């Protein structure tokens, strides 16, 4: 147990405001071939969607739905940006 660890100010504070923090995490990390529809619905209404996507792109997140995009969609987005 980590005890009373204070969250970092700034960099990760967006995670505390994310809608997915209040949702079943399984929806954001579906099994191969599983549906991403429910996770993406949550992301549409999330106020920190852009911060989430930026984090995933910056940290090369390879699994799950981040900022409303799947890993494949994030990869395509990165290719277009180059």
C-alpha positions as CSV (number, residue, x, y, z in Angstrom):
1,X,0.0,0.0,0.0
2,X,1.3,3.4,-0.9
3,X,-0.3,5.4,1.9
4,X,-1.2,9.0,1.3
5,X,0.3,9.8,-2.1
6,X,-0.7,13.1,-3.4
7,X,-1.5,13.2,-7.2
8,X,0.9,15.3,-9.3
9,X,-0.3,18.7,-10.1
10,X,-0.6,19.6,-13.7
11,X,0.6,16.7,-15.9
12,X,-1.8,14.0,-14.8
13,X,-4.5,16.0,-13.1
14,X,-6.6,15.6,-16.2
15,X,-7.0,11.9,-15.4
16,X,-8.9,12.8,-12.2
17,X,-11.5,14.7,-14.3
18,X,-11.9,12.0,-17.0
19,X,-15.3,10.3,-17.4
20,X,-13.5,7.0,-17.9
21,X,-12.3,7.2,-14.3
22,X,-16.0,6.7,-13.3
23,X,-16.6,3.8,-15.8
24,X,-15.7,0.2,-16.0
25,X,-12.1,0.1,-17.3
26,X,-12.8,-3.2,-19.2
27,X,-14.7,-1.1,-21.8
28,X,-11.5,0.8,-22.6
29,X,-9.4,-2.3,-23.0
30,X,-11.6,-4.8,-24.9
31,X,-10.4,-8.3,-25.9
32,X,-9.1,-8.6,-29.5
33,X,-12.1,-8.2,-31.8
34,X,-14.3,-6.8,-29.0
35,X,-16.4,-3.7,-29.3
36,X,-15.0,-0.3,-28.6
37,X,-18.4,1.4,-29.1
38,X,-19.2,2.0,-25.4
39,X,-15.8,3.4,-24.6
40,X,-15.9,5.8,-27.5
41,X,-19.4,7.0,-26.4
42,X,-18.0,7.9,-23.0
43,X,-15.1,9.7,-24.7
44,X,-17.4,11.9,-26.8
45,X,-18.7,13.7,-23.8
46,X,-15.4,13.9,-21.9
47,X,-14.0,17.3,-21.1
48,X,-10.4,16.0,-21.1
49,X,-10.5,14.1,-24.4
50,X,-7.8,16.1,-26.1
51,X,-5.5,15.8,-23.1
52,X,-6.1,12.1,-23.0
53,X,-5.3,11.7,-26.7
54,X,-2.2,13.9,-26.4
55,X,-1.0,11.7,-23.5
56,X,-1.5,8.5,-25.5
57,X,0.3,9.8,-28.5
58,X,3.2,11.3,-26.5
59,X,3.6,8.0,-24.5
60,X,3.1,5.7,-27.4
61,X,0.2,3.9,-25.7
62,X,-0.4,0.7,-27.7
63,X,-3.5,-0.7,-26.0
64,X,-6.9,0.6,-25.2
65,X,-9.1,3.5,-26.1
66,X,-7.5,6.9,-25.4
67,X,-9.1,10.2,-26.3
68,X,-11.8,8.3,-28.2
69,X,-9.4,6.5,-30.6
70,X,-8.2,3.0,-30.8
71,X,-4.6,2.1,-31.2
72,X,-5.0,1.6,-34.9
73,X,-6.7,5.0,-35.2
74,X,-4.0,6.7,-33.2
75,X,-1.3,5.1,-35.4
76,X,-3.1,6.4,-38.6
77,X,-3.3,9.9,-36.9
78,X,0.5,9.8,-36.2
79,X,1.3,8.8,-39.8
80,X,-0.8,11.7,-41.2
81,X,1.0,14.1,-38.9
82,X,4.4,13.2,-40.2
